[in-house]
């Protein structure tokens, strides 16, 4: 599959990595792309490490397995840098996106010599400013769309508003907060 974007998400149970992967698949599908979005976890509890995956392509996807050599990795919880090899199989021509308030220089030693692009976003800052609570998945979703160039930002925001309108029809304040988080994240990713 030559025209496929593969993304691996690393998070902890309850942080929304699975939800973000599924939302990304839904939005990419709405733009006419072929998609897969799925989690990998066992009987873990809240706070245990989980992995989720996305495949996005303009051609049918015939592979049905975990993603071992992704172009992109999203790290929802930076504490996983100490316990999980988040760069395993990560392609040098891809990128890693890490949720952190720390500067890149402090993060690089934890990436086991990864030589590709490294992006950061303080998803807590974005989430607290727009939602009033810590939900890292919404800012990271916007950030990976920008980093990976999955779709035009305007189209992404339009599709996300449509998705949120259905999911949170009875809670318009949630829609507004999430949309603000997406917009702010598109500006904050470094």
C-alpha positions in Angstrom: 0.0 0.0 0.0 1.8 3.0 -1.2 -0.7 5.8 -0.4 -1.4 4.9 3.2 -0.8 7.0 6.3 -0.2 4.8 9.4 -0.4 6.3 12.9 0.2 4.6 16.3 -1.2 6.2 19.4 0.3 5.6 22.9 -1.7 6.6 25.9 -3.2 5.4 29.2 -6.6 4.0 29.7 -9.1 6.9 30.1 -7.0 9.6 28.3 -8.9 9.2 25.1 -6.3 7.7 22.7 -8.8 5.2 21.5 -11.5 7.8 21.1 -9.1 10.1 19.2 -8.1 7.3 16.8 -11.8 6.4 16.1 -12.7 10.1 15.6 -9.8 10.5 13.2 -11.0 7.5 11.2 -14.6 8.8 11.2 -13.5 12.3 9.9 -11.2 10.9 7.3 -14.0 8.5 6.1 -16.3 11.5 5.7 -13.7 13.0 3.3 -13.9 10.0 1.1 -10.8 8.2 2.3 -10.5 4.5 3.3 -9.8 4.2 7.0 -9.1 1.9 9.9 -9.2 3.0 13.5 -8.8 0.5 16.3 -7.4 0.0 19.8 -5.2 -2.7 21.2 -5.6 -3.5 24.9 -6.4 -6.4 27.1 -8.0 -6.3 30.6 -6.1 -3.2 31.6 -7.7 -0.7 33.9 -7.8 3.1 33.9 -4.3 4.4 33.7 -2.7 1.3 32.1 -0.8 1.8 28.8 -2.9 1.3 25.7 -2.2 1.5 22.0 -4.5 2.6 19.2 -4.0 2.7 15.5 -5.1 4.5 12.3 -4.7 3.7 8.7 -5.9 6.3 6.2 -5.6 5.8 2.5 -7.1 6.9 -0.8 -7.1 3.2 -1.9 -8.9 0.2 -0.2 -7.0 -1.1 2.8 -6.4 -4.8 2.7 -4.1 -5.1 5.7 -5.8 -6.0 9.0 -3.1 -6.0 11.7 -1.5 -3.8 14.2 0.9 -1.1 12.9 4.5 -2.0 13.5 6.3 0.6 11.3 4.2 3.7 11.4 4.9 7.0 9.8 3.6 8.9 12.8 3.4 8.2 16.5 1.3 10.2 19.0 2.2 10.1 22.7 -0.7 11.1 24.8 1.1 10.7 28.1 4.8 11.7 28.2 5.4 9.4 31.2 5.2 6.5 28.7 8.5 7.7 27.3 10.1 6.1 30.3 8.3 2.7 30.1 7.3 2.1 26.5 9.5 2.1 23.4 7.2 4.6 21.6 9.7 5.0 18.7 9.8 1.3 17.9 9.5 0.9 14.1 8.8 4.6 13.6 10.0 5.7 10.2 12.6 8.4 10.0 10.6 10.3 7.3 7.7 10.4 9.6 7.3 12.2 13.0 6.5 11.8 16.6 4.0 14.1 18.4 4.3 14.3 22.2 2.0 15.9 24.7 4.3 17.8 26.9 4.9 21.2 28.4 8.7 20.6 28.4 10.9 21.9 25.6 12.0 19.4 22.8 15.6 19.5 24.1 14.4 17.8 27.3 12.4 15.2 25.4 15.0 14.1 22.8 17.1 12.0 25.2 14.0 9.8 25.9 13.5 9.0 22.2 16.2 6.3 21.9 18.1 8.2 19.2 15.1 8.7 16.9 16.3 10.9 14.0 13.0 12.0 12.5 10.8 15.1 13.2 9.7 15.7 16.8 6.6 17.8 17.5 5.2 18.8 20.8 2.0 20.3 22.1 0.9 21.2 25.6 -2.5 19.5 25.4 -3.2 20.2 29.0 -2.8 24.0 28.5 -5.0 23.9 25.4 -7.6 21.7 27.1 -7.8 23.7 30.3 -8.0 27.0 28.4 -10.9 25.8 26.1 -12.6 23.0 28.0 -11.9 23.8 31.6 -10.8 20.2 32.2 -8.0 18.0 31.1 -8.9 16.0 28.0 -5.7 15.6 26.0 -7.2 13.7 23.1 -9.0 16.6 21.4 -5.9 18.8 21.1 -3.7 15.9 20.0 -6.3 14.9 17.3 -6.0 18.4 15.7 -2.2 18.4 16.1 -1.7 15.0 14.3 -4.0 16.1 11.5 -1.7 19.1 11.0 1.6 17.3 11.5 0.7 14.4 9.1 -1.2 16.6 6.6 -4.1 14.2 6.6 -6.5 16.8 5.3 -6.9 20.6 5.0 -7.5 22.2 8.3 -10.8 23.9 7.3 -12.2 20.6 6.1 -11.1 18.9 9.3 -12.8 21.6 11.4 -16.0 21.3 9.4 -16.1 17.6 9.7 -15.3 17.6 13.4 -18.1 20.2 14.0 -20.5 17.9 12.2 -19.3 14.9 14.2 -19.5 16.7 17.6 -22.9 18.1 16.7 -24.2 14.5 16.4 -22.3 13.2 19.4 -23.1 16.1 21.8 -26.4 17.3 20.4 -27.8 18.0 23.8 -24.6 19.7 25.1 -23.8 22.7 22.8 -21.2 24.0 25.3 -19.3 20.8 24.8 -19.3 21.3 21.1 -18.0 24.9 21.4 -15.3 23.9 23.9 -14.1 21.0 21.7 -14.0 23.2 18.6 -12.1 25.9 20.4 -9.6 23.2 21.5 -9.1 21.9 18.0 -8.5 25.5 16.6 -6.1 26.4 19.4 -4.2 23.1 19.0 -3.7 23.7 15.3 -1.9 26.9 16.3 0.0 25.5 19.3 1.7 22.4 17.9 5.4 23.0 17.5 
